[in-house]
Amino acid sequence: MSSYLRLTAIAFLALILCLPSIAWSGQNEDIELIQRNGPRVASIVTQVAVPGGKVDKAVHDEFWDLLPKSVQANPKSFVANLAVVKSMTYQKELWESIRLSARSGKVTKTLSYQTALLNALGNDAAGQDAARRADRMLAAAATGQPFQGSKGTQILSEETANQVLDGLNASTARLQQLLSPVWRGS
């Protein structure tokens, strides 16, 4: 497996692990419907978000049909609270920071990095562990030293970050298409 594919898989594994048990502060029947349909909704989001994922009108329609009318009436609030959206934003900020760190030879974080990290991971023990891991990634990118992750040793270069960012941007575009209540695809 190429370095790019391994890193993309790592990025999306982190993304998928951050998928929420979908919650909505609606009426009881809405909550029950979301709990019942939550696994399929999460499966659809995963299928769209993974590298090489796909979204078409049938998948889009199934996704929105699984959601209660109250969500369909106020989709912005629902979408904004999905962990996958927050996680994708964080992943993009992390990899842009890796790219900048590799380019500058010093740890460099985007202006939105810290906010995106807190929104996606929180400030609990797990979030702090993820932040420390990200700091190690940034340091490795800045120094050109290999990063030892759960999938092996990787060099976090500007080129690698560009490749991962291309994949994240493609996934973001597919997710935006899925999470828009009106199908705008071809």
N, C-alpha and C positions, 0 to 999 in steps of 0.2 A: 504494500500500500504506500502511495507516495506521501511525502511529508505534508503536502497540502491537504490531501484527503484525511490523514490522521488528525491534523489540527482542526479541520472543519468538523470532523466527527466529534472531537473533544468539545468544540464550541457548541455544537448542537446537542450533545449529551447534557451539557450544563443547562442549555435552554430548556430541554425537555424535562429535566429534573425539577425545573422551576415552575412547571405547569401547575396551576392551582387546582385544588378541588373547588370547582366553580361555585361561587356563592353569590347570592343576589338578595338584597333586602327588599323583597317583594312580598306578595301575599303567600300564604302557606302552600296553595296549590302550585304557584310558580316555583317556590323553593323545592317542592317535591318533584316537579317536572325536571328542573335543572339537575337535581341529585340523581334522578333516574337516567337522564340522558347524558350526564356528565362524562362517563367513560367514552361514549361515542363522540361527543363534542371534542374531548381531548385527543382522541384518535385522529379525528379529521385535522385538527390544528397541527398535530405532529406530522401527519402525512403531507401537509402543505409546507411546513417549515423545514423539513430535513433537506440536506443537499440533494438537488435533483427532483425535489418534490413538485407536485402538480396541483393545480386548481382549475376546475372547469365549472360550467354552469350547474351541472348535476351535483357536484360536491358542494358548491356554494348554496344551492337551494336546500340540500339535505341539512347542512349546518344550520341555516336560519329556520328551517322547519322544526328543528329540535329545541328551539328556544321559545320561551313563553311570549305571549303577545306584549306583556309589559316590557320585556327586553327589546322586542322589535320596535316598540313605540319610543324607546329611549336608548338607542344603541350606543351612543357616544359614552355614556356613563358606564355601561357594561364593558365595552371594549377597553376603555381607559383603565379599568380595574383588573383586567386580565394580566396575570403574571407573565405570560408569554410576551406581551407587548413591552412590559418593563424590562424583562430579561433581554429581549432583542435589542432594545435601546442600550442597555448596559454592555452587551457583547460588542456592539458597534463602537462604543466609546473606548472599551478596553483595547480592541484591535487597532483603532486609530491611535491610541496612546502607545501601543507596541510599535506601530509604524513610525511614529514621531520619535520614540526613544531610540529605535534602531538608526534612524537618520541622523539624530543629533549626537549620539554617543553618550547621552545622559538621560536619566529617567525624566520623561516628559509626559504629563497627563493633560488631556483636553480640559477645557474649562468646565464642561458638563460631566466629566468623569465621576467625581465624588457624589454628585446628586443622583446620577444614574445608578451608581453602585448601591447607595442607600435605598433607593426606590425598588431596586430589583432584589437585593439580598438582605436588606435590613441591617440592624446593628446587633443582632444576637450572636451567639457563639458561632453558628454555622456561617453567618454573614461575615464575621470577622476572620474566620478561617479562609473563606473564599477571597477576601480582600488581601490577606497575607500571601496567598497563592498568586494572585494577580500582581502584587508587588514584586514577587520573585520573577514572574514572567517579564515584567517591565525592566527589572535589573538585568536579566539575561539578555533582553533585546538591546539594552543600552551598551552592554559590555561585549556583546557578540559571543558570550559564553553559552554553552548548551543549557537548555532548560530540561530538567528531569521531571516529567509529569507521569501520570498514571499509565499513559500509553507508550512510555519510552522517552528517549532523549530527542529533543528537537532544537534546531537553531531557529530562533525567532527573528528573522531578517525582515527588512522592509518589503522585499519581494513576497515573502510568505504572508506577511500581514496584508498586503494588497490582494493576494489571492483569497484569503479568508474574508476580507471585506467585500470582495466581489460576490462571494457566495452568500454572505449575510445580506447584502443589498438585494440580491435576487430573491432570497427568502422573505425579506421585508416587503418587497413588491407583491409577492404572492399572498402574504398574510393580509396586506392592505386590501387586496382584491377580495379575499375571503371575508374579512371583517367589515366590509362595506355592505350595508343591508341591501343595496341595489347592485345587481350584477353589471359590471362595466367591462367585462372581458369580451373576447372574440369567440 
